[in-house]
Amino acid sequence: MIALLGFRSRVTPRASLLVQAPIEKIFDLVDFQEGENQRWQRTRVTCTLVDAETKTYRLNFVTPLAGGAVQSSQALFRVVRREAPRYLEIDRAGLEGQSANNQLLKMTTALNPEGTGTRLTITYHWGPRTLLAQLLARADLWGSVYRLKGVAETGIPDYRTDALISAGVAIVTGIISLATFVIAFGWIIAPLLVVALLIHEFGHLLAYRLIGQPWGRLVFLPFLGALAVPRLGFTTQGQLVFAAMMGPSFSVIVPLLAAFYVWLGGPFPDIAVMMGIVACGLNLFNLLPVEPLDGGIVLRSVLAKIMGRWARFGLIGMGAVIITAGFALQQVLLIIFGALALLMNLRPRAIDPGLAPMSRLHVSMSAFSFMSTVAAYAVLLRHFMTYVAAT
């Protein structure tokens, strides 16, 4: 399953909707024109013609974040075919010598009158993406098309349908994952595990909002867990570590409430105890200092600040420790994740490229947050195991 999710292939999502608006109005919304416009996204786009002969434009994307901050990026696109107001084909430019992985390579927009409205069809051509990224590419395209439909019909992007698409992805993948967890763990543990995963990933989603980003997407992974995907990249290591720690830190509320419920003497205490054990076990495992787990992300960023280019040797050493522990405890998962840590760091690599490094204060706060969260789960897990032994 891990290998399948990591397999990359090209993906060409397509979305088609009937829009109750004139064809010329819709074409003006999707056409590349010199100047600044909001388009139909949350992002403000500035379009600048850089080569009239090849019809190449530079698009600057600026997304306002909470607190007045902004996040910006840019890309080159070439108008290959333009037949106003029915067809527009755009190719990506400026990627020579770069990897096509996760890159949007081509966009085509077709418009045709249909009844009292216009049939809008948009197709994206992506470079190689993982299976999960392919799913998100389709969801993102449909969200974009509905936002465009809202602008064309009412002047306001349809963010509601976009949010419903995100919720639909989470619900469908959650149901599929629940079924796989039932196969693996049985009917009692499976729903508790899904709830624990949901709350854990909500902590990550909340972190994205707290650092000023839009709400991310939640996707459950059959047999593996779940993933909260940010809509924007991080700009600092501090943001990355904060988002990583918010999952397990926020989830402490689950075993705390379970312990309080048992203390109050509520009905069905065994279910509450089991919920607490599942939440503690899940989050303690997630805090293992091995990538791609949250604990590994924290360790990677902290070591990059402390050890610089030697950080990978620290990560290799931690991977070896995890493998040794896996053999000693006869835990295959520990061996697998320890091996991943070794393989990811055998060759030199850039750690958190493009992100502003953490300050010493951030390193200290990250270490304290990590150790206190681990300690909280360890104490709570011991409490629940003591209860089980006593009953």
Residue pairs with C-beta under 8 A, 6 or more apart in sequence:
1 221
1 222
1 223
1 224
2 224
4 131
5 130
5 131
5 132
5 221
5 224
6 130
6 131
7 130
7 131
8 101
8 128
8 129
8 130
9 128
9 129
9 134
10 125
10 126
10 127
10 128
10 129
11 126
11 129
11 133
11 134
11 137
11 138
12 123
12 124
12 125
12 126
13 123
13 124
13 126
13 134
13 137
13 138
13 141
14 121
14 122
14 123
14 124
14 141
15 121
15 122
15 123
15 141
15 142
15 144
15 145
16 119
16 120
16 121
16 122
17 119
17 120
17 145
17 146
17 149
18 114
18 115
18 117
18 118
18 119
18 120
19 26
19 117
19 118
19 119
19 120
19 148
19 149
19 152
19 153
20 116
20 117
20 153
21 117
21 118
21 152
21 153
22 118
23 85
23 86
23 111
23 112
23 113
23 118
24 85
25 152
26 85
26 111
26 118
26 120
26 148
26 152
27 84
27 85
27 86
27 88
27 109
27 111
28 85
29 39
29 40
29 148
29 151
29 152
30 88
30 109
30 122
30 148
31 82
31 84
31 88
32 47
32 57
32 77
32 79
32 88
32 90
33 47
34 47
34 48
34 49
35 46
35 47
36 44
36 45
36 46
36 47
37 44
37 45
37 47
38 44
38 45
39 45
40 144
40 147
40 148
40 150
40 151
40 157
41 144
41 147
41 157
42 63
42 157
42 214
43 61
43 62
43 63
44 61
44 62
44 63
44 64
45 59
45 60
45 61
45 62
46 59
46 60
46 62
47 57
47 58
47 59
48 57
48 58
48 59
48 60
49 55
49 56
49 57
50 56
50 57
50 58
50 76
54 78
54 93
55 78
55 79
55 80
55 82
56 76
56 77
56 78
56 79
56 93
57 76
57 77
57 78
57 79
58 74
58 75
58 76
59 74
59 75
59 76
59 77
60 72
60 73
60 74
61 72
61 73
61 74
61 75
62 70
62 71
62 72
63 70
63 71
63 72
63 232
64 70
65 71
65 211
65 212
65 213
65 232
66 209
66 211
66 212
66 213
67 212
69 212
71 232
71 233
71 235
75 92
75 94
76 92
76 93
76 94
77 90
77 91
77 92
77 93
77 107
78 90
78 91
78 92
78 93
79 88
79 89
79 90
80 89
80 90
80 91
81 87
81 88
81 89
82 88
82 89
85 111
86 110
86 111
86 112
87 108
87 109
87 110
87 111
88 107
88 108
88 109
89 106
89 107
89 108
89 109
90 106
90 107
90 108
91 105
91 106
92 103
92 104
92 105
92 106
95 103
95 105
99 127
100 127
100 128
101 127
101 128
101 129
102 126
102 127
102 128
102 129
102 133
103 126
103 127
104 124
104 125
104 126
104 127
105 125
105 126
105 127
106 124
106 125
107 122
107 123
107 124
107 125
108 122
108 123
108 125
109 120
109 121
109 122
110 119
110 120
110 121
110 122
111 118
111 119
111 120
111 121
112 118
112 119
112 121
113 119
120 145
120 148
120 149
122 141
122 144
122 145
124 137
124 141
126 134
126 137
129 137
132 219
132 221
132 227
132 229
135 169
135 219
136 169
136 217
136 219
136 229
139 165
139 166
139 169
139 217
142 165
143 161
143 162
143 165
143 166
144 162
146 158
146 161
146 162
146 165
147 157
147 158
147 159
147 162
148 157
149 158
150 156
150 157
150 158
150 159
150 161
151 157
163 215
166 215
166 217
166 218
169 217
169 218
169 219
170 217
170 218
170 219
170 220
173 219
173 220
173 221
173 222
174 194
174 198
174 220
174 226
176 220
176 222
177 194
177 197
177 220
177 221
177 222
177 223
177 226
178 190
178 191
178 194
179 222
180 222
180 223
181 189
181 190
181 193
181 194
181 223
182 190
184 190
184 223
185 193
188 274
189 274
189 278
192 271
192 274
192 275
192 278
193 278
193 282
194 220
195 254
195 275
196 251
196 254
196 275
196 278
196 279
196 282
196 283
197 220
197 225
197 226
197 282
198 218
198 226
199 250
199 251
199 253
199 254
199 279
200 226
200 247
200 248
200 250
200 251
200 282
200 283
200 286
201 218
201 226
201 227
201 228
201 247
202 218
202 228
202 250
203 246
203 247
203 248
203 249
203 250
203 251
204 216
204 228
204 243
204 244
204 246
204 247
205 215
205 216
205 218
205 228
206 246
206 250
207 242
207 243
207 246
207 247
208 214
208 215
208 216
208 228
208 230
208 231
208 243
209 215
210 242
210 246
211 234
211 239
211 242
211 243
213 230
213 231
213 232
214 231
214 232
215 231
216 228
216 229
216 230
216 231
217 228
217 229
217 231
218 226
218 227
218 228
218 229
219 226
219 227
219 229
220 226
220 227
221 227
228 247
230 243
234 240
234 243
234 355
235 355
235 356
236 355
236 356
236 357
236 358
237 301
237 304
237 305
237 352
237 355
237 356
237 357
237 358
237 362
238 356
238 358
238 359
238 362
239 355
240 297
240 301
240 352
240 355
241 297
241 298
241 301
241 302
241 358
241 362
241 366
244 294
244 297
244 298
245 294
245 298
245 366
245 369
245 370
245 373
247 283
247 286
247 294
248 283
248 286
248 287
248 294
248 295
248 373
248 377
249 369
249 373
251 279
251 282
251 283
252 283
252 373
252 376
252 377
252 380
254 275
254 276
254 279
255 275
255 276
255 279
255 280
255 377
255 380
255 381
255 384
256 380
258 272
258 273
258 275
258 276
258 279
258 384
259 276
259 380
259 383
259 384
261 269
261 272
262 269
262 272
262 273
262 276
262 387
266 272
270 391
273 384
273 387
273 388
276 380
276 381
276 383
276 384
277 381
277 384
277 385
277 388
280 377
280 380
280 381
280 384
281 381
283 373
283 377
284 374
284 377
284 378
284 381
285 293
285 333
286 293
286 294
286 295
287 293
287 294
287 295
287 370
287 373
287 374
287 377
288 295
288 296
288 322
288 334
288 337
289 295
289 296
289 298
289 299
289 318
289 322
290 296
290 299
290 318
290 319
290 322
290 337
290 338
290 340
290 341
291 297
291 300
291 315
291 340
291 341
291 344
292 340
293 337
295 370
296 315
296 341
298 366
298 370
299 314
299 315
299 318
300 311
300 315
300 351
300 352
301 351
301 352
301 358
301 366
302 358
302 363
302 366
302 367
303 311
303 314
303 315
303 351
304 311
304 351
304 352
304 357
305 357
305 358
305 360
305 362
305 363
306 363
307 313
307 314
309 348
311 351
312 345
312 348
312 349
312 351
313 345
315 341
315 344
315 345
316 341
316 342
316 345
316 346
318 341
319 338
319 339
319 340
319 341
319 342
319 345
320 338
320 342
321 338
322 334
322 335
322 337
322 338
322 341
323 334
323 335
323 338
323 339
323 342
324 338
325 331
325 334
325 338
326 332
326 333
326 334
326 335
326 336
326 338
327 335
358 366
